[in-house]
Amino acid sequence: DPDGNPIDPAQVGMPADFPLEVRLEITFKALDGGRTELTIVEHGWTEGHMSTLAELGMRQSLDKFAASIG
């Protein structure tokens, strides 16, 4: 809401399985040759359509990120 409080996603037209909160865990690991491994784990998605869409969106974001630095 305008005050920064969480709202029910269904109130703004999101599907019923859209979570109220998604926690991200991001890890960077140094590899040989000056490379870095990036791991992103999202917690809070239920199995179903929204989980599938979230994964697709993350893959698109990472592809764009890789293209911008590579």
C-alpha atoms as one frame of an Amber mdcrd trajectory, in Angstrom:
protein
   0.000   0.000   0.000   1.138   3.650  -0.127   2.479   3.328   3.427   4.683
   0.315   2.637   2.457  -2.268   4.304   1.944  -5.634   2.591  -1.362  -6.172
   0.832  -3.115  -9.336  -0.259  -1.940 -10.001  -3.842  -5.470 -11.127  -4.758
  -6.668  -7.560  -4.030  -4.623  -6.337  -7.001  -5.635  -9.132  -9.354  -2.842
 -11.646  -8.779  -3.643 -15.377  -8.899  -4.671 -17.149  -5.699  -1.318 -18.976
  -5.380   0.729 -15.759  -5.501   2.619 -15.572  -2.169   2.388 -12.605   0.162
   6.164 -12.643   0.582   9.098 -14.173  -1.327  12.484 -14.350   0.419  15.624
 -14.392  -1.739  18.913 -16.038  -0.838  21.771 -14.818  -3.065  25.262 -16.334
  -2.901  28.410 -15.318  -4.773  31.264 -17.835  -4.941  34.723 -17.026  -6.302
  35.934 -19.527  -8.894  39.279 -20.035 -10.579  40.166 -17.751 -13.452  38.508
 -14.673 -11.979  35.034 -16.125 -12.472  32.133 -15.927 -10.046  29.306 -18.380
  -9.488  25.950 -16.795  -8.666  23.252 -18.828  -6.912  19.755 -17.455  -6.301
  17.178 -19.360  -4.272  13.657 -18.013  -3.861  11.628 -19.155  -0.849   7.875
 -18.788  -0.597   6.537 -19.917  -3.954   4.020 -22.737  -3.919   4.131 -25.389
  -6.616   1.942 -24.378  -9.497   1.513 -21.837 -12.225   3.025 -18.880 -10.334
   6.107 -20.903  -9.404   6.632 -21.774 -13.065   6.218 -18.140 -14.124   8.606
 -16.983 -11.377  11.268 -19.394 -12.633  10.822 -18.235 -16.223  11.071 -14.603
 -15.139  14.232 -15.258 -13.135  15.826 -17.068 -16.078  15.030 -14.119 -18.371
  16.495 -11.679 -15.843  19.682 -13.732 -15.486  20.046 -14.050 -19.278  19.803
 -10.248 -19.590  22.279  -9.807 -16.730  24.750 -12.216 -18.362  24.440 -10.414
 -21.704  25.099  -7.052 -20.053  28.342  -8.175 -18.375  29.635 -10.628 -20.959
